[in-house]
Amino acid sequence: MNTRAQEHKAQGTIEYLVIIAIVVVIALVVVGLLLQVMNQGSNIPETSAKTAWKSTEPWGIVDWSRATDGNLTLVLKNNTADTLEFNEFAIGSSSADKNSNPATVPAYATKVIVITTSATCASGTKYSYSKTDIYIDYNSTSINGKRMGGAGDIVGTC
């Protein structure tokens, strides 16, 4: 009888280990699938950043891209019913149109600007500029020297 009881214990242990192995395999498959889905959704931060910038006032950014030479091209939009004068767009120490004559941008019109940076950007490389380092200087019809802070980060892939 002892041998039979030991055989049943051994069989129960083996069954238990097989069940644990199956659960571990299923968990690994699920984790692998989740990682694959998350990698496919890597553009989500870029699209959400662009969505946030499109609706800001007085200035929105309709689109942006960074070339491999490091230049960042942005399409600014005057999201107000008033004509604005664009003075400067700055990201950290890089800026566009700084100290030049203000550019008049009619209501709901766009202006393309290019910011030259010293860093090159290899094709497929991701880039990111923090919203705390971004500002737009402009003049309204009643007040000169206004400054708009960044509405969100500027992120993308070269």
VOGU-278705 format. One record per atom (N, C-alpha, C, CB): residue in three letters; x negated, y, z negated. Coordinates in steps of 0.001 Angstrom, whole numbers, padded with zeros to 6 digits, always signed. Glycine has a CB too. Layout:
N
ALAXYZ/...
end
This chain:
158
MET-000785-001194+000000/MET+000000+000000+000000/MET-000836+001272+000000/MET+000898-000009-001164/ASN-001927+001212-000605/ASN-002823+002352-000631/ASN-003272+002753+000762/ASN-004019+002049-001487/THR-003578+001778+001586/THR-004039+002067+002939/THR-002928+002701+003752/THR-004539+000793+003626/ARG-001716+002215+003559/ARG-000611+002797+004301/ARG-000363+004255+003894/ARG+000652+001970+004086/ALA-000443+004564+002645/ALA-000253+005929+002153/ALA-001365+006820+002682/ALA-000220+005961+000604/GLN-002584+006295+002729/GLN-003696+007078+003252/GLN-003530+007331+004755/GLN-005028+006362+002977/GLU-002993+006321+005490/GLU-002764+006505+006921/GLU-001724+007592+007168/GLU-002316+005187+007567/HIS-000682+007603+006355/HIS+000347+008637+006500/HIS-000215+010027+006193/HIS+001537+008336+005576/LYS-001088+010116+005158/LYS-001717+011396+004831/LYS-002613+011860+005982/LYS-002536+011280+003524/ALA-003377+010950+006539/ALA-004273+011285+007638/ALA-003479+011735+008856/ALA-005160+010086+007994/GLN-002373+011037+009131/GLN-001540+011406+010272/GLN-000926+012790+010053/GLN-000431+010354+010497/GLY-000483+013068+008845/GLY+000089+014372+008525/GLY-000941+015471+008659/GLY+000665+014370+007121/THR-002170+015202+008239/THR-003242+016194+008357/THR-003561+016478+009817/THR-004503+015713+007629/ILE-003642+015445+010628/ILE-003922+015614+012052/ILE-002804+016404+012717/ILE-004096+014246+012739/GLU-001549+016081+012401/GLU-000420+016814+012971/GLU-000475+018291+012572/GLU+000911+016187+012515/TYR-000824+018535+011312/TYR-000941+019901+010813/TYR-002033+020657+011576/TYR-001246+019899+009299/LEU-003178+020048+011781/LEU-004282+020685+012509/LEU-003915+020933+013969/LEU-005543+019818+012429/VAL-003190+020020+014597/VAL-002766+020207+015983/VAL-001808+021396+016075/VAL-002092+018920+016530/ILE-000898+021502+015138/ILE+000049+022626+015138/ILE-000700+023952+014965/ILE+001105+022451+014009/ILE-001678+023994+014060/ILE-002471+025217+013869/ILE-003237+025552+015142/ILE-003452+025056+012681/ALA-003806+024559+015808/ALA-004546+024793+017055/ALA-003626+025369+018127/ALA-005191+023485+017557/ILE-002406+024857+018234/ILE-001445+025366+019220/ILE-001088+026820+018910/ILE-000166+024491+019240/VAL-000864+027133+017632/VAL-000540+028501+017237/VAL-001703+029447+017560/VAL-000202+028560+015732/VAL-002936+029023+017317/VAL-004109+029853+017612/VAL-004218+030094+019113/VAL-005401+029187+017081/VAL-003999+029062+019937/VAL-004068+029217+021386/VAL-002995+030192+021869/VAL-003907+027852+022083/ILE-001788+030064+021362/ILE-000705+030969+021744/ILE-001048+032402+021340/ILE+000629+030529+021095/ALA-001593+032575+020142/ALA-001975+033919+019687/ALA-003049+034517+020587/ALA-002475+033875+018233/LEU-004027+033727+020999/LEU-005077+034223+021890/LEU-004510+034622+023252/LEU-006165+033161+022067/VAL-003577+033847+023768/VAL-002953+034175+025050/VAL-002176+035491+024929/VAL-002012+033025+025512/VAL-001430+035661+023855/VAL-000653+036886+023647/VAL-001580+038098+023527/VAL+000228+036759+022383/VAL-002661+037978+022760/VAL-003609+039080+022614/VAL-004241+039412+023968/VAL-004704+038724+021577/GLY-004609+038409+024741/GLY-005179+038632+026066/GLY-004217+039362+026983/GLY-005578+037317+026691/LEU-002945+038972+026960/LEU-001943+039642+027788/LEU-001732+041090+027348/LEU-000618+038881+027734/LEU-001719+041329+026043/LEU-001559+042697+025545/LEU-002727+043582+025954/LEU-001420+042695+024026/LEU-003946+043059+025871/LEU-005112+043833+026289/LEU-005055+044150+027773/LEU-006397+043077+025965/GLN-004589+043208+028573/GLN-004478+043427+030009/GLN-003452+044521+030309/GLN-004093+042121+030722/VAL-002319+044482+029627/VAL-001278+045491+029818/VAL-001789+046858+029372/VAL+000004+045111+029039/MET-002532+046913+028266/MET-003046+048192+027772/MET-004072+048774+028739/MET-003672+048018+026378/ASN-004894+047954+029363/ASN-005868+048448+030334/ASN-005177+048986+031579/ASN-006849+047342+030715/GLN-004077+048376+031991/GLN-003342+048860+033151/GLN-002695+050193+032864/GLN-002291+047854+033576/GLY-002355+050447+031629/GLY-001708+051695+031249/GLY-002687+052773+030845/GLY-000757+051453+030133/SER-003937+052684+031296/SER-004949+053649+030868/SER-004684+055053+031395/SER-006312+053194+031317/ASN-003827+055235+032398/ASN-003511+056568+032909/ASN-002432+057261+032094/ASN-003075+056479+034350/ILE-001875+056583+031122/ILE-000804+057178+030333/ILE-001256+058463+029646/ILE-000303+056185+029297/PRO-002449+058521+029018/PRO-002841+059793+028416/PRO-002955+060921+029447/PRO-004162+059630+027689/GLU-003458+060621+030633/GLU-003593+061648+031665/GLU-002224+062149+032109/GLU-004373+061102+032870/THR-001298+061247+032342/THR+000028+061677+032791/THR+000774+062432+031692/THR+000850+060467+033245/SER+000612+062013+030453/SER+001294+062741+029375/SER+000661+064113+029161/SER+001252+061929+028065/ALA-000667+064225+029332/ALA-001323+065535+029222/ALA-000849+066463+030333/ALA-002859+065384+029276/LYS-000742+065933+031549/LYS-000277+066761+032666/LYS+001174+067181+032464/LYS-000426+066005+033996/THR+001976+066295+031923/THR+003373+066634+031645/THR+003450+067756+030609/THR+004149+065390+031150/ALA+002628+067682+029575/ALA+002634+068712+028534/ALA+002208+070066+029103/ALA+001705+068308+027375/TRP+001207+070077+029963/TRP+000704+071331+030516/TRP+001659+071964+031523/TRP-000631+071099+031169/LYS+002409+071153+032257/LYS+003286+071700+033306/LYS+004357+072628+032750/LYS+003950+070570+034071/SER+004810+072357+031544/SER+005952+073104+031015/SER+005572+074242+030069/SER+006867+072167+030305/THR+004279+074490+029856/THR+003890+075540+028908/THR+004089+076928+029502/THR+002431+075362+028486/GLU+004304+077885+028621/GLU+004451+079279+029032/GLU+003457+080122+028275/GLU+005889+079787+028795/PRO+002946+081149+028845/PRO+003279+081674+030159/PRO+002570+080939+031292/PRO+002941+083133+030218/TRP+001451+080272+030990/TRP+000696+079564+032022/TRP+000859+078066+031865/TRP-000787+079943+031966/GLY+001068+077410+032972/GLY+001069+075955+033000/GLY-000030+075493+033940/GLY+002453+075397+033440/ILE-000389+074247+033808/ILE-001335+073667+034765/ILE-000586+072564+035495/ILE-002646+073113+034052/VAL-000379+072768+036780/VAL+000393+071831+037594/VAL-000412+070566+037878/VAL+000822+072493+038912/ASP-001723+070727+038108/ASP-002567+069577+038419/ASP-004020+069934+038164/ASP-002366+069120+039881/TRP-004858+068917+037983/TRP-006290+069112+037874/TRP-007011+067863+038327/TRP-006687+069476+036442/SER-008264+068065+038728/SER-009123+066945+039114/SER-010571+067374+038947/SER-008842+066487+040583/ARG-011424+066391+038736/ARG-012845+066678+038578/ARG-013610+065916+039639/ARG-013347+066304+037156/ALA-014422+066625+040389/ALA-015212+066024+041458/ALA-016507+065444+040888/ALA-015522+067066+042561/THR-017156+064613+041680/THR-018393+063985+041226/THR-019516+065003+041035/THR-018828+062921+042217/ASP-019417+066189+041658/ASP-020440+067221+041444/ASP-020245+067942+040108/ASP-020413+068237+042592/GLY-019186+067597+039383/GLY-018926+068188+038071/GLY-017909+069298+038087/GLY-020182+068705+037500/ASN-017549+069806+039264/ASN-016574+070900+039342/ASN-015181+070420+038957/ASN-016551+071499+040755/LEU-014531+071208+038124/LEU-013165+070928+037691/LEU-012234+071895+038410/LEU-013020+071054+036133/THR-011310+071353+039212/THR-010353+072169+039953/THR-009005+072095+039254/THR-010237+071702+041433/LEU-008421+073254+038976/LEU-007132+073325+038301/LEU-006161+074168+039125/LEU-007290+073910+036880/VAL-004895+073796+039085/VAL-003842+074581+039718/VAL-003004+075188+038593/VAL-002959+073699+040697/LEU-003226+076481+038334/LEU-002472+077198+037307/LEU-001158+077686+037883/LEU-003287+078382+036749/LYS-000140+077741+037030/LYS+001154+078253+037467/LYS+001671+079258+036455/LYS+002168+077105+037657/ASN+002121+080383+036962/ASN+002773+081387+036132/ASN+004202+080884+035897/ASN+002750+082832+036814/ASN+004479+080415+034685/ASN+005797+079847+034368/ASN+006761+080884+033793/ASN+005643+078700+033382/THR+006571+082128+034135/THR+007470+083173+033635/THR+008127+083898+034811/THR+006698+084182+032735/ALA+009096+084725+034484/ALA+009784+085512+035507/ALA+009065+086833+035773/ALA+011231+085779+035085/ASP+007919+087054+035106/ASP+007153+088289+035266/ASP+005849+088024+036021/ASP+006854+088920+033893/THR+005343+089052+036646/THR+004022+088965+037266/THR+002971+089063+036167/THR+003819+090089+038341/LEU+001972+088192+036217/LEU+000889+088188+035240/LEU-000435+088414+035960/LEU+000863+086854+034441/GLU-001396+088937+035224/GLU-002748+089078+035754/GLU-003638+088052+035066/GLU-003295+090528+035546/PHE-004237+087194+035856/PHE-005125+086156+035343/PHE-006530+086724+035210/PHE-005120+084908+036269/ASN-007109+086604+034006/ASN-008462+087108+033753/ASN-009498+085990+033700/ASN-008489+087888+032454/GLU-009215+084962+032889/GLU-010231+083929+032665/GLU-009579+082644+032180/GLU-011284+084410+031647/PHE-010124+081523+032654/PHE-009789+080205+032125/PHE-011088+079627+031606/PHE-009117+079269+033217/ALA-011130+079232+030345/ALA-012376+078726+029765/ALA-012169+077365+029105/ALA-012930+079725+028743/ILE-013164+076530+029292/ILE-013256+075243+028599/ILE-014632+075221+027955/ILE-013040+074002+029584/GLY-014672+075416+026651/GLY-015963+075471+025972/GLY-016785+076622+026511/GLY-016724+074150+026133/SER-017993+076338+026983/SER-018867+077392+027499/SER-018700+077618+028995/SER-020305+077056+027200/SER-017885+076792+029661/SER-017654+076959+031103/SER-016372+077745+031325/SER-017576+075582+031820/SER-016393+078626+032333/SER-015184+079397+032603/SER-015077+079713+034082/SER-015172+080691+031782/ALA-013889+080149+034470/ALA-013623+080559+035848/ALA-013121+081991+035834/ALA-012590+079612+036536/ASP-013613+082804+036753/ASP-013189+084188+036948/ASP-013489+085091+035759/ASP-011725+084226+037238/LYS-014430+084723+034918/LYS-014773+085564+033772/LYS-015404+086870+034257/LYS-015736+084816+032810/ASN-014985+087965+033637/ASN-015518+089303+033911/ASN-015309+089763+035348/ASN-016980+089334+033597/SER-014365+089185+036037/SER-014072+089666+037385/SER-012751+090434+037351/SER-014008+088479+038407/ASN-012375+090984+038474/ASN-011107+091701+038531/ASN-009962+090732+038301/ASN-010941+092424+039882/PRO-008963+091151+037517/PRO-007823+090258+037282/PRO-007114+089906+038584/PRO-006832+090903+036309/ALA-006699+088676+038694/ALA-005952+088229+039862/ALA-004467+088309+039544/ALA-006360+086781+040276/THR-003716+088990+040369/THR-002278+089119+040167/THR-001596+087842+040626/THR-001714+090349+040926/VAL-000790+087257+039719/VAL-000065+086028+040034/VAL+001423+086306+039862/VAL-000530+084834+039123/PRO+002181+086318+040966/PRO+003624+086586+040876/PRO+004357+085522+040048/PRO+004232+086657+042282/ALA+005583+085845+039696/ALA+006404+084910+038914/ALA+006514+083564+039617/ALA+007807+085493+038675/TYR+006289+082514+038868/TYR+006404+081114+039308/TYR+005444+080732+040434/TYR+007809+080848+039759/ALA+004432+081547+040679/ALA+003434+081249+041717/ALA+002260+080505+041084/ALA+002943+082560+042421/THR+001420+079919+041936/THR+000260+079169+041462/THR-001033+079861+041881/THR+000291+077729+042000/LYS-002097+079512+041192/LYS-003443+079994+041500/LYS-004405+078835+041284/LYS-003833+081236+040612/VAL-005213+078545+042287/VAL-006218+077478+042184/VAL-007508+078083+041657/VAL-006456+076776+043566/ILE-008065+077453+040629/ILE-009349+077902+040090/ILE-010305+076712+040044/ILE-009175+078533+038668/VAL-011583+077013+040147/VAL-012614+075981+040073/VAL-013590+076372+038969/VAL-013353+075805+041449/ILE-013812+075454+038054/ILE-014776+075675+036981/ILE-016003+074839+037296/ILE-014178+075308+035574/THR-017140+075513+037409/THR-018384+074828+037702/THR-019042+074414+036388/THR-019330+075726+038542/THR-019309+073125+036266/THR-020003+072620+035085/THR-021355+072072+035520/THR-019161+071522+034357/SER-022268+071998+034593/SER-023609+071514+034923/SER-023669+069992+034960/SER-024620+072045+033919/ALA-022715+069330+034349/ALA-022746+067872+034279/ALA-022070+067249+035495/ALA-022070+067386+032996/THR-022736+066284+036096/THR-022121+065547+037190/THR-021196+064493+036605/THR-023194+064898+038109/CYS-020363+063931+037437/CYS-019369+062966+036978/CYS-019336+061810+037962/CYS-017960+063623+036836/ALA-019817+060651+037558/ALA-019845+059488+038444/ALA-018420+059038+038754/ALA-020653+058329+037805/SER-018217+058595+039969/SER-016894+058141+040398/SER-016396+057024+039475/SER-016935+057653+041870/GLY-015163+057168+039004/GLY-014569+056179+038100/GLY-014811+056459+036628/GLY-015097+054829+038425/THR-015629+057470+036330/THR-015923+057824+034943/THR-014798+058683+034378/THR-017277+058568+034839/LYS-014425+058433+033132/LYS-013382+059216+032478/LYS-013996+060480+031865/LYS-012660+058372+031390/TYR-013221+061564+031848/TYR-013656+062807+031216/TYR-012535+063330+030341/TYR-014069+063865+032274/SER-012899+064172+029387/SER-011913+064724+028463/SER-012403+066063+027928/SER-011637+063742+027299/TYR-011501+067041+027907/TYR-011769+068347+027311/TYR-010714+068562+026227/TYR-011741+069507+028396/SER-011156+068868+025034/SER-010246+069057+023907/SER-009468+070363+024045/SER-011022+069041+022585/LYS-008207+070322+023637/LYS-007373+071526+023735/LYS-007897+072664+022867/LYS-005940+071202+023339/THR-008678+072342+021842/THR-009230+073397+020985/THR-010308+074204+021698/THR-009801+072793+019710/ASP-010873+073661+022781/ASP-011915+074357+023543/ASP-011374+075058+024786/ASP-012991+073378+023948/ILE-010053+075074+024950/ILE-009445+075612+026167/ILE-008658+076887+025835/ILE-008517+074552+026832/TYR-008852+077915+026654/TYR-008006+079107+026527/TYR-007890+079804+027869/TYR-008573+080077+025467/ILE-006820+080596+027989/ILE-006568+081393+029187/ILE-006375+082844+028734/ILE-005306+080861+029990/ASP-007196+083745+029285/ASP-007042+085178+029026/ASP-006263+085783+030189/ASP-008438+085887+028846/TYR-005294+086653+029860/TYR-004451+087240+030900/TYR-003854+088557+030419/TYR-003333+086262+031308/ASN-003267+089271+031349/ASN-002558+090514+031045/ASN-001103+090335+031451/ASN-003204+091743+031781/SER-000209+090815+030602/SER+001204+090849+030974/SER+001518+092269+031428/SER+002136+090406+029777/THR+002752+092510+031802/THR+003120+093853+032271/THR+003009+094890+031154/THR+004546+093846+032833/SER+003142+094455+029906/SER+003135+095420+028804/SER+001884+095347+027920/SER+004350+095208+027952/ILE+001168+094224+027930/ILE+000014+094074+027034/ILE-001170+093478+027799/ILE+000377+093179+025812/ASN-002315+094121+027664/ASN-003547+093594+028244/ASN-004307+092768+027205/ASN-004434+094745+028776/GLY-005099+091828+027671/GLY-005980+091064+026790/GLY-005285+090004+025965/GLY-006679+091983+025882/LYS-004261+089395+026497/LYS-003597+088300+025789/LYS-004403+087017+025958/LYS-002146+088104+026306/ARG-004275+086117+025003/ARG-004973+084832+025086/ARG-004006+083705+024738/ARG-006208+084805+024139/MET-003991+082698+025610/MET-003175+081496+025394/MET-004118+080340+025086/MET-002272+081172+026649/GLY-003868+079648+023990/GLY-004685+078475+023638/GLY-004250+077254+024440/GLY-004586+078176+022125/GLY-005065+076227+024382/GLY-004772+074994+025103/GLY-003515+074310+024595/GLY-005939+074048+025001/ALA-002673+073879+025518/ALA-001432+073190+025146/ALA-001673+071712+024911/ALA-000372+073375+026227/GLY-002751+071202+025443/GLY-003091+069792+025312/GLY-004475+069552+025872/GLY-002057+068905+026024/ASP-004975+068357+025678/ASP-006271+068008+026229/ASP-006178+067907+027753/ASP-006781+066683+025623/ILE-007306+068097+028414/ILE-007401+067875+029849/ILE-008240+066619+030016/ILE-008029+069120+030613/VAL-007613+065565+030528/VAL-008277+064274+030669/VAL-008068+063734+032068/VAL-007759+063275+029625/GLY-008942+062845+032479/GLY-008791+062238+033792/GLY-009961+061339+034133/GLY-008641+063305+034847/THR-009995+060944+035386/THR-011055+060086+035915/THR-011624+060736+037158/THR-010529+058655+036229/CYS-012949+060771+037243/CYS-013613+061367+038422/CYS-013343+060543+039654/CYS-015130+061488+038201/
end
